[in-house]
Amino acid sequence: MQQNTNEQPALLCEITADDYRRDPTRFGSPEVAALFPDFQHLDIRTRGATIRLRHGGSGPPLLLVHGNPQNHVCWHKVAAELARDYHVILPDLRGYGDSSLPDAGENHSNYSFRSMAEDLLDVMDYFNYPQFFLVGHDRGGRTAHRLCLDHGSRVRKVCLMDIIPNYYVWSNPTKNWVIRTWHWGFMAQPEPFPERLISSVPAEYFLKSRMTIRGGTGIDFFSDVAMDEYIRCYTLKTITGSCRDYRATATVDFDMDTEDKDKKVDNPLMLLWGARGQSPERAKAFVEIWKDYASDIQITEGMNCGHYMQEESPDEIIKHFRDFFGAG
């Protein structure tokens, strides 16, 4: 069952410049903090986890959610510019980055996208936002999809980046998909088999190899500071959390998605995907697939980039967000 402390969302601590200098292996380096000027770095207690996040700016709330194997730092090329127009909130999903590692729960339920979405709602409740704009990339996109299905009234508009729905993925496998996304099956294997294999090699080797294969366009566009932060955070804790995420996707999430396979997202939706990071058949069918799962698709674009869109094509992403979300 989902852990529930029956506690209200609360601030546990604010991480300061002295913390960065004193313990960079725990809080990240000053160089990472410099990527987010005037952002605060916080730990928030939710009902089931402790969520590490950064936030900054003013205006309508804009919640940006990262994917695997990254953390909130993946938004560093767009966050400061967006903070001119929005209150930008950047959490690490439970099990990822510097957020906590809850127990797996029955049938991996504590790592379902529903549980992750509830963390996000608690974060937005902490900031007193009954409604907000929402963006999710990769695993964050799947969390955002589930949040819209379960709590659609909280979301004013949503952008889903480079994902197609879970139910479709599991129900329509192809040879190309299996080869390109080998990690879906591998990381869903019983604990601790994949954890031990992944942690047997240096984090730098695994991450750079994994991101090269998945991205489709190399990794030269990643900044050294951001990549070093992904490597710092890719400990056994994060490896375990990400594997639990993929186990949930193949079990409890698929059960939920099967139950809701005919339920559509009603929120205004923008779909963006990296056309060079998708298999050719999926890139071609991207919008048609989503028409069965969403009723108000307003903007679609297959961008000339790979999977890690916000780091490869940040200026285009900023423009899309401003055009879609507006200023209020």
C-alpha contacts under 8 A as a table, 3 or more apart, distances in Angstrom:
res1	aa1	res2	aa2	distance
1	M	105	G	5.63
1	M	106	E	5.38
1	M	109	S	6.04
1	M	110	N	6.99
2	Q	48	G	7.32
2	Q	105	G	6.57
2	Q	109	S	5.97
2	Q	110	N	5.13
2	Q	115	S	6.78
3	Q	47	R	7.06
3	Q	48	G	5.06
3	Q	105	G	7.61
3	Q	110	N	6.78
4	N	7	E	7.81
4	N	47	R	5.05
4	N	48	G	5.46
5	T	47	R	5.31
5	T	48	G	6.67
6	N	47	R	6.25
7	E	46	T	7.50
7	E	47	R	5.95
8	Q	46	T	6.99
8	Q	47	R	6.95
8	Q	122	D	7.86
9	P	44	I	6.72
9	P	45	R	5.40
9	P	46	T	4.84
9	P	47	R	6.86
9	P	122	D	5.66
9	P	123	V	6.76
9	P	125	D	7.05
9	P	126	Y	5.52
10	A	44	I	5.60
10	A	45	R	5.22
10	A	46	T	7.09
10	A	126	Y	6.51
11	L	14	E	7.76
11	L	42	L	7.27
11	L	43	D	6.18
11	L	44	I	4.69
11	L	45	R	6.34
11	L	126	Y	7.98
12	L	42	L	7.54
12	L	43	D	5.38
12	L	44	I	5.58
12	L	45	R	6.37
13	C	42	L	5.83
13	C	43	D	5.42
13	C	44	I	7.49
14	E	40	Q	7.26
14	E	41	H	5.84
14	E	42	L	4.52
14	E	43	D	6.56
15	I	19	D	6.11
15	I	20	Y	7.74
15	I	27	F	7.53
15	I	40	Q	7.58
15	I	41	H	5.28
15	I	42	L	5.86
15	I	43	D	7.91
16	T	19	D	5.16
16	T	20	Y	6.71
16	T	41	H	7.41
17	A	20	Y	5.20
17	A	21	R	6.51
17	A	30	P	7.06
18	D	21	R	5.21
18	D	22	R	5.97
19	D	22	R	5.05
19	D	23	D	5.90
19	D	24	P	7.48
19	D	27	F	6.77
20	Y	23	D	5.62
20	Y	24	P	5.06
20	Y	27	F	5.69
20	Y	28	G	5.91
20	Y	29	S	5.37
20	Y	30	P	5.65
21	R	24	P	6.08
21	R	29	S	6.99
21	R	30	P	6.79
23	D	26	R	5.56
23	D	27	F	6.30
23	D	28	G	7.61
24	P	27	F	5.22
24	P	28	G	4.52
24	P	29	S	4.88
24	P	30	P	7.84
25	T	28	G	5.93
25	T	29	S	7.71
25	T	232	R	6.88
26	R	98	D	7.98
27	F	98	D	7.81
28	G	32	V	6.49
28	G	33	A	7.59
28	G	229	E	6.84
28	G	232	R	7.81
29	S	32	V	5.32
29	S	33	A	6.62
30	P	33	A	4.94
30	P	34	A	6.13
31	E	34	A	5.07
31	E	35	L	6.81
31	E	225	V	6.78
32	V	35	L	5.35
32	V	36	F	7.39
32	V	73	V	7.95
32	V	225	V	6.34
32	V	226	A	6.94
32	V	229	E	7.33
33	A	36	F	5.48
33	A	37	P	7.04
34	A	37	P	5.57
35	L	76	H	5.89
35	L	77	K	7.83
35	L	80	A	7.96
36	F	39	F	5.53
36	F	76	H	6.58
36	F	79	A	7.02
36	F	80	A	6.09
37	P	80	A	6.77
38	D	56	G	6.35
38	D	57	G	7.81
39	F	54	R	6.08
39	F	55	H	5.17
39	F	56	G	4.30
39	F	57	G	7.41
40	Q	54	R	5.42
40	Q	55	H	5.47
40	Q	56	G	6.36
41	H	52	R	7.46
41	H	53	L	5.85
41	H	54	R	4.48
41	H	55	H	6.85
42	L	52	R	5.78
42	L	53	L	5.43
42	L	54	R	6.20
43	D	50	T	6.40
43	D	51	I	5.56
43	D	52	R	4.54
43	D	53	L	6.44
44	I	50	T	5.63
44	I	51	I	5.15
44	I	52	R	6.44
44	I	53	L	7.72
44	I	123	V	6.97
45	R	48	G	7.81
45	R	49	A	6.13
45	R	50	T	4.53
45	R	51	I	6.31
46	T	49	A	5.35
46	T	50	T	6.02
46	T	51	I	7.10
46	T	119	D	5.78
46	T	122	D	5.65
46	T	123	V	6.98
47	R	119	D	7.15
47	R	122	D	7.40
48	G	102	P	7.14
48	G	110	N	7.96
48	G	115	S	7.95
48	G	119	D	7.18
49	A	94	R	6.49
49	A	99	S	7.49
49	A	100	S	5.84
49	A	101	L	7.27
49	A	102	P	6.24
49	A	119	D	7.28
50	T	94	R	7.40
50	T	99	S	5.67
50	T	100	S	5.20
51	I	91	P	6.60
51	I	92	D	6.23
51	I	93	L	6.94
51	I	94	R	6.44
51	I	98	D	7.57
51	I	99	S	4.61
51	I	100	S	6.59
51	I	119	D	7.63
52	R	91	P	5.91
52	R	92	D	5.62
52	R	97	G	7.81
52	R	98	D	5.76
52	R	99	S	4.94
53	L	72	H	7.25
53	L	89	I	7.17
53	L	90	L	5.32
53	L	91	P	4.07
53	L	92	D	5.96
54	R	72	H	7.83
54	R	89	I	6.11
54	R	90	L	5.16
54	R	91	P	6.50
55	H	87	H	7.09
55	H	88	V	5.46
55	H	89	I	4.41
55	H	90	L	5.98
56	G	80	A	7.96
56	G	83	A	6.14
56	G	87	H	5.71
56	G	88	V	5.46
56	G	89	I	6.83
57	G	80	A	7.83
57	G	82	L	7.83
57	G	83	A	4.10
57	G	84	R	6.00
57	G	85	D	7.17
57	G	86	Y	5.84
57	G	87	H	4.52
57	G	88	V	6.08
58	S	61	P	7.82
58	S	83	A	6.42
58	S	84	R	6.93
58	S	85	D	6.43
58	S	86	Y	5.02
58	S	87	H	4.25
58	S	88	V	7.64
59	G	85	D	5.64
59	G	86	Y	4.17
59	G	87	H	5.16
59	G	327	A	7.58
59	G	328	G	7.54
60	P	85	D	7.52
60	P	86	Y	4.96
60	P	87	H	5.80
60	P	132	F	7.07
60	P	133	F	7.67
60	P	327	A	7.07
60	P	328	G	5.82
61	P	86	Y	5.77
61	P	87	H	4.67
61	P	88	V	6.14
61	P	89	I	7.34
61	P	129	Y	7.36
61	P	131	Q	7.96
61	P	132	F	5.17
61	P	133	F	6.13
62	L	86	Y	6.12
62	L	87	H	5.91
62	L	88	V	4.93
62	L	89	I	6.17
62	L	132	F	6.04
62	L	133	F	4.73
62	L	134	L	5.90
62	L	135	V	7.62
63	L	88	V	6.06
63	L	89	I	4.87
63	L	90	L	6.29
63	L	132	F	7.11
63	L	133	F	6.16
63	L	134	L	4.94
63	L	135	V	6.16
64	L	72	H	7.97
64	L	75	W	7.71
64	L	88	V	7.31
64	L	89	I	6.27
64	L	90	L	5.40
64	L	91	P	7.43
64	L	134	L	6.25
64	L	135	V	4.85
64	L	136	G	6.01
65	V	72	H	6.90
65	V	90	L	6.41
65	V	91	P	6.45
65	V	92	D	7.44
65	V	93	L	7.59
65	V	135	V	6.13
65	V	136	G	4.71
65	V	137	H	6.31
65	V	140	G	4.74
65	V	141	G	7.22
65	V	144	A	7.92
66	H	70	Q	6.63
66	H	71	N	5.63
66	H	72	H	5.61
66	H	74	C	6.71
66	H	75	W	7.74
66	H	91	P	7.88
66	H	92	D	7.17
66	H	93	L	7.54
66	H	136	G	6.33
66	H	137	H	5.43
66	H	138	D	6.87
66	H	139	R	6.80
66	H	140	G	4.94
66	H	141	G	7.84
67	G	70	Q	5.77
67	G	71	N	6.77
67	G	136	G	7.74
67	G	137	H	5.55
67	G	138	D	4.56
67	G	139	R	4.30
67	G	140	G	4.98
67	G	141	G	7.51
68	N	71	N	7.43
68	N	138	D	6.79
68	N	139	R	6.06
68	N	242	S	7.08
69	P	96	Y	7.87
69	P	207	L	7.37
69	P	230	Y	7.71
69	P	234	Y	7.92
69	P	242	S	7.40
70	Q	73	V	7.48
70	Q	74	C	6.57
70	Q	96	Y	7.49
70	Q	97	G	7.07
70	Q	230	Y	5.85
71	N	74	C	6.16
71	N	91	P	7.85
71	N	92	D	5.40
71	N	93	L	7.45
71	N	96	Y	6.32
71	N	97	G	5.03
71	N	230	Y	7.00
72	H	75	W	6.12
72	H	76	H	7.96
72	H	90	L	5.49
72	H	91	P	5.77
72	H	92	D	5.37
72	H	97	G	7.53
73	V	76	H	5.38
73	V	226	A	6.47
73	V	229	E	7.69
73	V	230	Y	7.96
74	C	77	K	7.65
74	C	226	A	7.22
74	C	310	Q	7.24
74	C	311	E	6.74
75	W	78	V	5.61
75	W	79	A	5.70
75	W	90	L	7.86
75	W	310	Q	6.50
75	W	311	E	7.24
76	H	79	A	5.39
76	H	80	A	7.31
76	H	226	A	7.98
76	H	311	E	7.94
77	K	80	A	7.42
77	K	310	Q	7.11
77	K	311	E	6.29
77	K	314	P	6.02
78	V	81	E	5.65
78	V	82	L	6.14
78	V	310	Q	7.12
78	V	314	P	5.91
78	V	315	D	7.55
78	V	317	I	7.67
78	V	318	I	6.27
79	A	82	L	5.18
79	A	83	A	6.05
79	A	88	V	6.85
80	A	83	A	5.06
80	A	84	R	7.07
81	E	84	R	5.67
81	E	85	D	7.93
81	E	318	I	7.79
82	L	85	D	5.67
82	L	86	Y	6.02
82	L	88	V	7.03
82	L	318	I	6.97
83	A	86	Y	4.96
83	A	87	H	5.85
83	A	88	V	5.72
85	D	327	A	6.46
86	Y	327	A	7.52
91	P	120	L	7.85
92	D	96	Y	5.87
92	D	97	G	5.63
92	D	98	D	6.74
92	D	99	S	5.80
93	L	96	Y	5.36
93	L	97	G	7.40
93	L	99	S	6.55
93	L	116	M	6.59
93	L	119	D	8.00
93	L	140	G	7.81
94	R	99	S	5.28
94	R	100	S	5.78
94	R	101	L	6.31
94	R	102	P	7.57
94	R	111	Y	7.71
94	R	116	M	6.60
94	R	119	D	7.84
94	R	241	G	7.30
95	G	98	D	7.76
95	G	99	S	5.82
95	G	100	S	5.53
95	G	101	L	4.57
95	G	102	P	7.23
95	G	237	K	6.93
95	G	238	T	5.49
95	G	240	T	7.35
95	G	241	G	4.01
95	G	242	S	6.40
96	Y	99	S	5.79
96	Y	100	S	7.57
96	Y	101	L	7.93
96	Y	233	C	7.80
96	Y	237	K	7.93
96	Y	238	T	5.00
96	Y	241	G	6.18
96	Y	242	S	6.64
97	G	230	Y	7.61
97	G	233	C	5.20
97	G	234	Y	7.24
97	G	238	T	6.46
98	D	233	C	6.66
101	L	237	K	6.70
101	L	238	T	7.78
101	L	241	G	6.20
102	P	110	N	7.05
103	D	110	N	6.91
104	A	107	N	7.77
104	A	108	H	4.94
104	A	109	S	6.71
104	A	110	N	5.41
104	A	111	Y	6.54
104	A	244	R	6.70
105	G	108	H	5.01
105	G	109	S	5.24
105	G	110	N	5.11
105	G	111	Y	7.85
106	E	109	S	5.62
106	E	110	N	7.64
107	N	248	A	7.20
107	N	251	T	6.89
107	N	252	V	6.15
108	H	111	Y	5.76
108	H	112	S	6.81
108	H	244	R	6.68
108	H	245	D	7.92
108	H	247	R	6.69
108	H	248	A	5.05
108	H	251	T	7.52
108	H	252	V	6.72
109	S	112	S	5.10
109	S	115	S	7.18
109	S	248	A	6.47
109	S	252	V	6.19
110	N	115	S	5.74
110	N	116	M	7.90
111	Y	114	R	7.98
111	Y	115	S	6.11
111	Y	116	M	6.62
111	Y	241	G	7.86
111	Y	244	R	6.09
111	Y	245	D	5.07
111	Y	248	A	5.84
112	S	115	S	5.25
112	S	116	M	6.40
112	S	245	D	6.60
112	S	248	A	5.26
112	S	249	T	6.70
112	S	252	V	6.61
112	S	253	D	5.74
113	F	116	M	4.90
113	F	117	A	5.88
113	F	142	R	6.75
113	F	143	T	4.76
113	F	146	R	6.18
113	F	147	L	7.90
113	F	249	T	7.82
113	F	253	D	6.79
114	R	117	A	5.01
114	R	118	E	6.23
114	R	143	T	6.99
114	R	146	R	6.07
114	R	147	L	6.79
114	R	150	D	7.84
114	R	253	D	7.99
115	S	118	E	5.08
115	S	119	D	6.54
116	M	119	D	5.18
116	M	120	L	6.61
116	M	143	T	6.36
117	A	120	L	5.03
117	A	121	L	6.32
117	A	143	T	5.63
117	A	144	A	6.86
117	A	146	R	6.94
117	A	147	L	5.29
118	E	121	L	4.99
118	E	122	D	6.19
118	E	147	L	7.73
119	D	122	D	5.10
119	D	123	V	6.25
120	L	123	V	5.01
120	L	124	M	6.29
121	L	124	M	5.11
121	L	125	D	6.05
122	D	125	D	4.88
122	D	126	Y	6.16
123	V	126	Y	5.09
123	V	127	F	6.66
124	M	127	F	5.09
124	M	128	N	6.19
124	M	129	Y	5.36
124	M	130	P	7.32
125	D	128	N	4.71
125	D	129	Y	5.71
125	D	130	P	6.82
126	Y	129	Y	7.74
129	Y	132	F	6.60
130	P	154	R	6.05
131	Q	153	S	7.43
131	Q	154	R	4.45
131	Q	155	V	5.45
131	Q	156	R	6.24
132	F	154	R	6.54
132	F	155	V	5.29
132	F	156	R	5.63
132	F	157	K	7.59
133	F	155	V	5.89
133	F	156	R	5.41
133	F	157	K	5.22
133	F	158	V	6.08
133	F	325	F	7.19
134	L	144	A	7.12
134	L	155	V	6.59
134	L	156	R	7.72
134	L	157	K	6.36
134	L	158	V	4.72
134	L	159	C	6.35
135	V	140	G	7.80
135	V	141	G	6.98
135	V	144	A	7.06
135	V	158	V	5.70
135	V	159	C	4.68
135	V	160	L	5.98
135	V	161	M	7.56
136	G	139	R	7.38
136	G	140	G	4.31
136	G	141	G	3.62
136	G	142	R	7.16
136	G	143	T	7.19
136	G	144	A	5.63
136	G	159	C	6.48
136	G	160	L	5.24
136	G	161	M	6.07
137	H	140	G	4.86
137	H	141	G	4.46
137	H	142	R	7.81
137	H	160	L	6.22
137	H	161	M	4.60
137	H	162	D	6.46
137	H	163	I	7.42
138	D	141	G	5.03
138	D	142	R	6.63
138	D	161	M	6.50
138	D	162	D	6.15
138	D	163	I	5.89
139	R	142	R	5.06
139	R	143	T	6.24
140	G	143	T	4.95
140	G	144	A	6.06
141	G	144	A	4.92
141	G	145	H	6.07
141	G	160	L	5.18
141	G	161	M	6.16
141	G	162	D	7.81
141	G	163	I	6.55
142	R	145	H	4.97
142	R	146	R	6.31
142	R	163	I	7.26
142	R	165	P	7.31
142	R	166	N	7.49
143	T	146	R	5.23
143	T	147	L	6.14
144	A	147	L	4.92
144	A	148	C	6.21
144	A	158	V	7.78
144	A	160	L	7.42
145	H	148	C	5.28
145	H	149	L	6.42
145	H	160	L	7.59
145	H	165	P	7.96
145	H	265	V	7.58
146	R	149	L	5.03
146	R	150	D	6.13
147	L	150	D	5.20
147	L	151	H	5.47
147	L	152	G	6.67
148	C	151	H	5.28
148	C	152	G	4.11
148	C	153	S	7.75
148	C	154	R	7.88
148	C	155	V	6.81
148	C	265	V	6.19
148	C	266	D	7.96
148	C	267	N	7.27
149	L	152	G	5.76
149	L	263	K	7.47
149	L	264	K	7.29
149	L	265	V	5.92
151	H	154	R	5.85
151	H	155	V	7.60
152	G	155	V	5.55
152	G	265	V	7.56
152	G	266	D	7.39
152	G	267	N	6.74
153	S	156	R	7.45
155	V	158	V	6.82
155	V	267	N	7.04
156	R	267	N	6.82
156	R	268	P	7.40
157	K	267	N	5.81
157	K	268	P	5.02
157	K	269	L	6.16
157	K	325	F	6.97
158	V	267	N	6.74
158	V	268	P	6.36
158	V	269	L	5.11
158	V	270	M	6.43
159	C	269	L	5.69
159	C	270	M	4.59
159	C	271	L	5.90
159	C	272	L	7.41
160	L	163	I	6.82
160	L	269	L	7.50
160	L	270	M	6.43
160	L	271	L	5.29
160	L	272	L	6.47
161	M	271	L	6.12
161	M	272	L	4.88
161	M	273	W	5.51
162	D	271	L	7.69
162	D	272	L	6.03
162	D	273	W	4.08
162	D	274	G	6.21
162	D	307	H	6.59
163	I	273	W	7.32
164	I	168	Y	7.06
164	I	169	V	6.91
164	I	286	F	7.17
164	I	289	I	7.32
164	I	290	W	6.90
165	P	168	Y	5.40
165	P	169	V	6.32
165	P	290	W	7.46
165	P	293	Y	7.60
166	N	169	V	5.02
166	N	170	W	6.29
166	N	249	T	7.67
166	N	254	F	7.05
166	N	257	D	6.99
167	Y	170	W	5.50
167	Y	171	S	6.00
167	Y	254	F	6.43
167	Y	257	D	5.64
167	Y	258	T	6.46
167	Y	261	K	6.83
168	Y	171	S	5.04
168	Y	172	N	5.75
168	Y	289	I	7.94
169	V	172	N	5.54
169	V	173	P	6.22
170	W	173	P	6.12
170	W	254	F	7.96
173	P	177	W	6.36
173	P	178	V	6.87
174	T	177	W	5.14
174	T	178	V	6.25
175	K	178	V	5.23
175	K	179	I	6.33
176	N	179	I	5.24
176	N	180	R	6.03
176	N	279	S	6.60
177	W	180	R	5.17
177	W	181	T	5.74
177	W	182	W	7.95
177	W	279	S	6.85
178	V	181	T	5.37
178	V	182	W	5.53
179	I	182	W	5.46
180	R	213	I	7.48
180	R	214	R	6.91
180	R	279	S	7.72
181	T	184	W	5.99
181	T	214	R	7.30
182	W	185	G	6.01
182	W	186	F	6.37
183	H	186	F	4.80
183	H	187	M	5.51
183	H	188	A	7.99
184	W	187	M	5.79
184	W	188	A	6.31
184	W	246	Y	6.40
185	G	188	A	5.24
185	G	189	Q	6.73
186	F	189	Q	5.65
186	F	194	P	6.67
187	M	194	P	5.68
187	M	195	E	7.92
187	M	242	S	7.89
187	M	243	C	4.97
187	M	244	R	7.92
187	M	246	Y	5.92
187	M	247	R	6.94
188	A	194	P	7.97
188	A	243	C	6.16
188	A	244	R	7.25
188	A	246	Y	5.04
188	A	247	R	4.12
188	A	248	A	7.77
188	A	249	T	7.99
188	A	250	A	6.84
189	Q	193	F	6.75
189	Q	194	P	6.55
189	Q	247	R	6.98
190	P	193	F	6.18
190	P	194	P	7.62
190	P	247	R	7.82
191	E	194	P	6.83
191	E	195	E	6.94
192	P	195	E	5.15
192	P	196	R	6.02
193	F	196	R	5.48
193	F	197	L	6.51
194	P	197	L	5.13
194	P	198	I	6.00
194	P	243	C	7.39
195	E	198	I	5.29
195	E	199	S	6.00
195	E	236	L	7.27
195	E	239	I	6.10
195	E	240	T	5.98
195	E	243	C	7.16
196	R	199	S	5.24
196	R	200	S	6.05
197	L	200	S	5.24
197	L	201	V	7.50
198	I	201	V	6.18
198	I	206	F	7.12
198	I	239	I	7.47
199	S	202	P	6.93
199	S	203	A	7.17
199	S	235	T	7.79
199	S	236	L	6.55
199	S	239	I	7.51
201	V	205	Y	6.83
201	V	206	F	6.71
202	P	205	Y	5.39
202	P	206	F	6.48
203	A	206	F	5.20
203	A	207	L	5.92
203	A	231	I	5.73
203	A	234	Y	6.17
203	A	235	T	7.53
204	E	207	L	5.36
204	E	208	K	5.98
204	E	231	I	5.70
205	Y	208	K	5.49
205	Y	209	S	6.00
206	F	209	S	5.26
206	F	210	R	5.84
207	L	210	R	5.05
207	L	211	M	5.90
207	L	231	I	7.26
208	K	211	M	5.23
208	K	212	T	5.97
208	K	219	I	7.49
209	S	212	T	5.18
209	S	213	I	6.32
210	R	213	I	5.35
210	R	214	R	6.15
211	M	214	R	5.09
211	M	215	G	5.48
211	M	218	G	7.78
211	M	219	I	7.07
212	T	215	G	5.40
212	T	216	G	6.49
212	T	217	T	7.20
212	T	218	G	5.06
212	T	219	I	5.92
213	I	216	G	6.09
213	I	218	G	7.84
214	R	277	G	6.92
214	R	307	H	6.90
215	G	218	G	6.44
215	G	219	I	7.58
215	G	277	G	5.43
215	G	306	G	5.10
215	G	307	H	4.60
215	G	308	Y	6.09
216	G	276	R	6.02
216	G	277	G	4.48
216	G	278	Q	7.72
216	G	306	G	5.24
216	G	307	H	6.81
217	T	276	R	7.01
217	T	277	G	7.06
217	T	305	C	6.98
217	T	306	G	5.43
218	G	221	F	7.86
219	I	222	F	5.73
220	D	223	S	7.89
221	F	311	E	6.77
221	F	312	E	5.65
222	F	226	A	6.89
222	F	227	M	6.50
222	F	311	E	6.46
222	F	312	E	7.40
223	S	226	A	5.33
223	S	227	M	6.19
224	D	227	M	5.13
224	D	228	D	6.02
225	V	228	D	5.21
225	V	229	E	6.35
226	A	229	E	5.05
226	A	230	Y	6.35
227	M	230	Y	5.08
227	M	231	I	6.24
228	D	231	I	5.03
228	D	232	R	6.10
229	E	232	R	4.92
229	E	233	C	6.23
230	Y	233	C	5.30
230	Y	234	Y	6.15
231	I	234	Y	5.14
231	I	235	T	7.96
232	R	235	T	7.11
233	C	238	T	6.84
234	Y	237	K	7.52
234	Y	238	T	5.44
234	Y	239	I	6.34
235	T	238	T	5.37
235	T	239	I	6.15
236	L	239	I	4.92
236	L	240	T	5.90
237	K	240	T	5.23
237	K	241	G	6.18
238	T	241	G	4.88
238	T	242	S	5.99
239	I	242	S	5.30
239	I	243	C	6.20
240	T	243	C	5.18
240	T	244	R	6.15
241	G	244	R	5.11
241	G	245	D	6.21
242	S	245	D	4.91
242	S	246	Y	6.46
243	C	246	Y	5.12
243	C	247	R	6.20
244	R	247	R	4.97
244	R	248	A	6.13
245	D	248	A	5.22
245	D	249	T	6.31
246	Y	249	T	4.90
246	Y	250	A	6.49
247	R	250	A	5.33
247	R	251	T	6.35
248	A	251	T	5.06
248	A	252	V	5.35
248	A	253	D	5.69
248	A	254	F	7.96
249	T	252	V	6.55
249	T	253	D	4.76
249	T	254	F	6.05
250	A	253	D	6.44
250	A	254	F	5.70
251	T	254	F	5.36
251	T	255	D	6.35
252	V	255	D	5.06
252	V	256	M	6.34
253	D	256	M	5.09
253	D	257	D	6.00
254	F	257	D	4.90
254	F	258	T	5.91
255	D	258	T	5.18
255	D	259	E	6.32
256	M	259	E	5.13
256	M	260	D	6.21
257	D	260	D	4.96
257	D	261	K	5.51
258	T	261	K	5.03
259	E	262	D	7.93
260	D	263	K	5.11
261	K	264	K	7.96
261	K	293	Y	7.65
262	D	292	D	7.86
262	D	293	Y	7.26
263	K	293	Y	6.83
264	K	292	D	7.29
264	K	293	Y	4.63
264	K	294	A	4.64
264	K	295	S	6.15
265	V	293	Y	6.28
265	V	294	A	4.47
265	V	295	S	6.20
265	V	296	D	7.66
266	D	294	A	6.15
266	D	295	S	5.39
266	D	296	D	5.94
267	N	294	A	8.00
267	N	295	S	7.79
267	N	296	D	6.37
268	P	296	D	5.14
268	P	297	I	6.16
268	P	298	Q	6.39
269	L	294	A	7.76
269	L	296	D	6.02
269	L	297	I	4.74
269	L	298	Q	5.69
269	L	299	I	6.96
270	M	297	I	6.12
270	M	298	Q	5.77
270	M	299	I	4.65
270	M	300	T	5.87
270	M	324	F	7.40
271	L	287	V	7.83
271	L	297	I	7.47
271	L	299	I	6.20
271	L	300	T	4.73
271	L	301	E	6.56
272	L	300	T	5.82
272	L	301	E	5.13
272	L	302	G	5.93
272	L	303	M	7.04
273	W	283	A	7.95
273	W	301	E	6.56
273	W	302	G	4.89
273	W	303	M	5.99
273	W	307	H	7.26
273	W	309	M	7.71
274	G	277	G	5.33
274	G	278	Q	6.65
274	G	302	G	5.68
274	G	303	M	4.99
274	G	304	N	6.28
274	G	305	C	4.96
274	G	306	G	4.56
274	G	307	H	5.13
274	G	308	Y	7.65
274	G	309	M	6.36
275	A	278	Q	5.58
275	A	283	A	5.70
275	A	302	G	5.02
275	A	303	M	5.56
275	A	304	N	5.85
275	A	305	C	6.20
275	A	306	G	6.41
276	R	279	S	7.94
276	R	303	M	7.86
276	R	304	N	6.30
276	R	305	C	5.36
276	R	306	G	4.77
276	R	307	H	7.52
277	G	305	C	6.94
277	G	306	G	4.06
277	G	307	H	4.91
278	Q	282	R	6.21
278	Q	283	A	5.49
278	Q	306	G	7.57
278	Q	307	H	7.49
279	S	282	R	5.36
279	S	283	A	6.13
280	P	283	A	5.21
280	P	284	K	6.22
281	E	284	K	5.27
281	E	285	A	6.24
282	R	285	A	5.13
282	R	286	F	5.66
283	A	286	F	5.26
283	A	302	G	7.39
284	K	287	V	7.98
285	A	288	E	5.30
285	A	289	I	6.04
286	F	289	I	5.42
286	F	290	W	6.58
287	V	290	W	5.14
287	V	291	K	6.34
287	V	300	T	7.26
288	E	291	K	5.29
288	E	292	D	7.47
289	I	292	D	6.08
289	I	293	Y	7.55
290	W	293	Y	5.12
290	W	294	A	6.06
291	K	294	A	5.48
291	K	295	S	6.80
291	K	297	I	7.65
292	D	295	S	7.88
294	A	297	I	6.52
297	I	300	T	7.52
299	I	324	F	7.82
305	C	308	Y	7.93
305	C	309	M	6.47
305	C	312	E	6.78
305	C	313	S	7.02
306	G	309	M	6.18
306	G	312	E	7.47
308	Y	311	E	5.84
308	Y	312	E	6.15
309	M	312	E	5.09
309	M	313	S	5.52
309	M	314	P	7.07
309	M	317	I	7.53
310	Q	313	S	5.56
310	Q	314	P	4.74
310	Q	317	I	6.08
311	E	314	P	5.61
313	S	316	E	5.66
313	S	317	I	6.42
314	P	317	I	5.00
314	P	318	I	6.14
315	D	318	I	5.19
315	D	319	K	6.32
316	E	319	K	5.14
316	E	320	H	6.18
317	I	320	H	5.10
317	I	321	F	6.18
318	I	321	F	5.18
318	I	322	R	6.21
319	K	322	R	5.21
319	K	323	D	6.02
320	H	323	D	5.15
320	H	324	F	6.03
321	F	324	F	5.21
321	F	325	F	5.73
321	F	326	G	7.64
322	R	325	F	5.42
322	R	326	G	5.15
322	R	327	A	7.29
323	D	326	G	5.58
325	F	328	G	7.31
